[in-house]
Amino acid sequence: MLLLPAYAGVGVIAGIAAGLFGVGGGLIIVPALLVLFHYLGIEDHSMQLAVGTSLATIVVTAIVSTVAHQRQGAIEWPVFWHLSPGIVLGTVAGAYLASHLPGQVLKVVFGVVVVIIALQMMAQVKPKHTHQLPRGLISSAVGLIIGLISAVVGIGGGTLTVPYLIWGNTSLQKAIATSAACGLPIALVGSLTYILFGMLQGIAVAGASGFIYWPAFFGIVITSTLTVPFGARLTHRLATDRLAKLFALFLLFVAMSMLYP
């Protein structure tokens, strides 16, 4: 309970970042939880606990975001259903892989993914609307890759899904909305599998179910669900391109701390 204000603070920052930049709160939550777990003396499987808990918090924010986008009629549900089978399989595979990787290896994977995301944000790379989205097995394969990477590093997949949808002639608004919907199966399936695989490995951390640490979960979602809309409103008032580059520099610092502890 002593760390509840710290968890709430993480939720505030993660929620604002998610709403302001459209990136998953997991990029903030995972490294922050690693620091807090070290303070608590939780060292064994701390990376898996951070990733699993991050995905659990995204369940709540993804529901809130999906409902809001659905009210605007912006979600491309046919695209969602084409991607979902692959997303579910990829998420299960990613959670299984992450639960069996050494913590240090998982930290390196997280760091590399964050570096790629940060560099993309700094370069402001925007895919061109030049293709039609594939269907069938190809769409499922794309979903599998999105689910796999997202489950391994504890993010909702927006940094992967949005560029893919824009590349496929989807408007930015609909790409963000559909990505938010796709984040729900990633987070929900990922959370359940992290609980299952953690229990199968006999993880015994007070306050945790498998690889989800509930005190951190509740502390984060209390504030993140409130600050995501605030961050979204700020996008209309601030020079987000410049802020995105500053945030990318922060992400690079986070990544370097993971790669070179």
Secondary structure, DSSP 8 states (H G I E B T S, - for coil): -TTHHHHHHHHHHHHHHHHHH---THHHHHHHHHHHHHHHT--TTHHHHHHHHHHHHHHHHHHHHHHHHHHTT---HHHHHHHHHHHHHHHHHHHHHHHHS-HHHHHHHHHHHHHHHHHHHHHT----S------HHHHHHHHHHHHHHHHHHT--SHHHHHHHHHHTT--HHHHHHHHHHHHHHHHHHHHHHHHHHHHHTT---TTEETTEEHHHHHHHHHHHHHHHHHHHHHTTTS-HHHHHHHHHHHHHHHHHHHH--
